[in-house]
Every structure is written in structure tokens, then in C-alpha cells.
Amino acid sequence: MPVDAKLDEDHPSHSLLTTIRGLFGTGSQESFRLLALLVLLYVAIVALRSPDFLSLASLFDLVRSGAAWTIVALGVLVVMVTGGIDVSFLANAILSAWVATALSNALGIDSLAFALVVSIGLGACVGLVNGLIIYLFSLPTLITTLAMQGVLQGILMVFLGARPITAGFMPASLRAFGTDVLFEVPLGAGYIGLSVFVIPLVIVIALTWYILNRTSIGRAGYALGSNPIGAVRSGVRVLNVNVIVYGYAGALAGLMGLMMVSDIRLVNPVSLVGSELLVLAAVVIGGAKLTGGTGSVAGVVLGMTLITLLNNTLVTLGLSASWNRFFIGLAMVTIASISHYRARKRNERLLNFESI
């Protein structure tokens, strides 16, 4: 805990200040402000080109298309805060969703709750294995999760002989999950509705924030990412942190996979492969560092908002989808460069030359 927080902990506003600081994460306020400015600028450009963009329909569509990706990005954030990285999350997501769908069909169980339990449970188990392997063999997290990605894809394609499961062979409850809405509002001659995907999205946002800012695991994760040796010497149990963090990320991957297949009404074993960069970019753009110790829920949500906007609106600007990764990479470089420059200047003023 920072020194000023300790001095102020008896002040009536301490709880509110702690909550606000926790929302943006350690050292990520600067990146968040830059990202917020970039999002507002981009929204203004799109709105000038297409005034209809600033509508309730666009907002509802943004929530529906970005909910699943934001959920899995929050799992990646929890891992990255500890100084680790997980690139197996999308392979985990599609395997978990495929097994849940296939098992529902095999057992004749048409239940969304059953599919959720299977997909989230299997995803969590894969995450637990990741965490155990990393701890027991002291392997680099990138190598471990990259290998796990290959293993999961191999299991799906070779051992299970996975074939795409089309909408006609999906349980009705899963198809309904992708189209159900919380409520509808009139729009012209028809109606628009807010997708039920907003429910798991809000739950995961709140739960992730709570884990990172109100639990010992969250504090230990930030400590490990900031100073691994110091954290271990202070009593942090690395095994506990690894198992919980990677297990949680895996569970969110399982949830994301089921949401995606319900949305597109297709369980394709290779549908999500290759999109890992977009999720990692959202987390990094949102203020997290690959070295760990920083990152925030608000930053990830805003980072994924920018990426979802790019995915949905480039055509409006007369550009092809091929420009998507160019703009994402440009945003990463811009935000990281400005944040690093300002942090270096601040450290020079404070005579903190070790961090320059």
C-alpha cells in the first residue's frame, strides 16, 4: 500500500479514494486518460461521417459484440498483473464450448445452466494445469501457455475429431442465449433490444475488480508483478496465486467460448484461433504492462471498447477491415510511448533515476 494511503486510512474519504484508485489500477491512470481521449476522438470522427452512429442501437450493438471479448480480456488482465502471460485462452475457449455443446447433445440435456457449468469448469481446469506447470517447473509463462495452446488444438482436432457444430445441431437453449434480450425499446417501425450478454459482462467486471482490489490474491498478484523476489520474501504463496489466477482466467475463457458460439450459432474448432493479439492489445492499451504490477479493469474495458469500435466502424469510414490491426498497433505504440515519456520525465523531477 502506498505511504499516502497508509497515512490517510483513518480519514472518512479513505474508502472512496481507495475504490477510485483501485478502479484505474496501479500506475495506469495516465494510460487510461490517453486511451479515453483516443476513444472520444475516434467516436467524434465516426459520428461526423455517420451521424446515426450516436444512437441507442449502436450502443446496444457495441455491448453485444464486445461483451465476450471483454470478459476474456479481463482474465488475461488478472494473469498479466502478476507478470505472466496467457496465450492459450482462445484455444481453451473453443475447446470448452465445443465439449459443452457436444456433451449437451450426447446426453440430451438442453440446458444453458448445464452448458455453462461444463464450459466454465473445463476452462478453469485447463487454467489450473497452466498455473501448476508454471509453478512446478518454473517455466516461462509464454512458453507454457503457447505449448498448452497447441495441446488443446491437437486434442480438439485429432483426439476428439472435432467437426463444426452448426445451428441445427446446437441445443435450443444455446441458440436462445445468443439472441435473448433484457428489454426492448421502440425504434422506427421495429424494436431494438439490449443483449442478455450484458449480465455476465457486468458480473465479471465487478468480480474481477473485487479480486484485484479487495482480496489478498489480488494484492499478492500486484506484488508479484512489481517485485517477485520481494513478494516471496514477504510471504506471498506463489502456488496459490498461480492456481487461482490462471484458473480464473481459464474459467472466463470457457464463459467467453460459450457466449461466442451462442452469438454466431456455430461451434467451429478454428473460429477463434489467431485473434489472441487483439485481446492482448486491449489489455496493454488499457495500461497493463507485460512485466506485471500494473493494470486496471476500467482500462481493459476501455481498450476493448476501442478495438470493438474499430471492428464495427472502419467500413463506415470507407476503410477495409485490413486496417484494423494497423490502427490497433498504432494506438499501442502511441499510448505506450507517451506514457513512458511522461513517466521518465516525472522520475527525473523526483530524482528517481533507477526507474528512468
C-alpha positions, 0 to 999 in steps of 0.5 A, a space after each residue: 500500500 502506498 505511504 499516502 494511503 497508509 497515512 490517510 486510512 483513518 480519514 472518512 474519504 479513505 474508502 472512496 479514494 481507495 475504490 477510485 484508485 483501485 478502479 484505474 489500477 496501479 500506475 495506469 491512470 495516465 494510460 487510461 486518460 490517453 486511451 479515453 481521449 483516443 476513444 472520444 476522438 475516434 467516436 467524434 470522427 465516426 459520428 461526423 461521417 455517420 451521424 446515426 452512429 450516436 444512437 441507442 442501437 449502436 450502443 446496444 450493438 457495441 455491448 453485444 459484440 464486445 461483451 465476450 471479448 471483454 470478459 476474456 480480456 479481463 482474465 488475461 488482465 488478472 494473469 498479466 498483473 502478476 507478470 505472466 502471460 496467457 496465450 492459450 485462452 482462445 484455444 481453451 475457449 473453443 475447446 470448452 464450448 465445443 465439449 459443452 455443446 457436444 456433451 449437451 447433445 450426447 446426453 440430451 440435456 438442453 440446458 444453458 445452466 448445464 452448458 455453462 457449468 461444463 464450459 466454465 469448469 473445463 476452462 478453469 481446469 485447463 487454467 489450473 494445469 497452466 498455473 501448476 506447470 508454471 509453478 512446478 517447473 518454473 517455466 516461462 509463462 509464454 512458453 507454457 501457455 503457447 505449448 498448452 495452446 497447441 495441446 488443446 488444438 491437437 486434442 480438439 482436432 485429432 483426439 476428439 475429431 472435432 467437426 463444426 457444430 452448426 445451428 441445427 445441431 446446437 441445443 435450443 437453449 444455446 441458440 436462445 442465449 445468443 439472441 435473448 434480450 433484457 428489454 426492448 425499446 421502440 425504434 422506427 417501425 421495429 424494436 431494438 433490444 439490449 443483449 442478455 450478454 450484458 449480465 455476465 459482462 457486468 458480473 465479471 467486471 465487478 468480480 474481477 475488480 473485487 479480486 484485484 482490489 479487495 482480496 489478498 490474491 489480488 494484492 499478492 498478484 500486484 506484488 508479484 508483478 512489481 517485485 517477485 523476489 520481494 513478494 516471496 520474501 514477504 510471504 506471498 504463496 506463489 502456488 496459490 496465486 498461480 492456481 487461482 489466477 490462471 484458473 480464473 482466467 481459464 474459467 472466463 475463457 470457457 464463459 467467453 467460448 460459450 457466449 461466442 458460439 451462442 452469438 454466431 450459432 456455430 461451434 467451429 474448432 478454428 473460429 477463434 484461433 489467431 485473434 489472441 493479439 487483439 485481446 492482448 492489445 486491449 489489455 496493454 492499451 488499457 495500461 497493463 504492462 507485460 512485466 506485471 504490477 500494473 493494470 486496471 479493469 476500467 482500462 481493459 474495458 476501455 481498450 476493448 471498447 476501442 478495438 470493438 469500435 474499430 471492428 464495427 466502424 472502419 467500413 463506415 469510414 470507407 476503410 477495409 477491415 485490413 486496417 484494423 490491426 494497423 490502427 490497433 498497433 498504432 494506438 499501442 505504440 502511441 499510448 505506450 510511448 507517451 506514457 513512458 515519456 511522461 513517466 521518465 520525465 516525472 522520475 527525473 523531477 523526483 530524482 528517481 533515476 533507477 526507474 528512468 
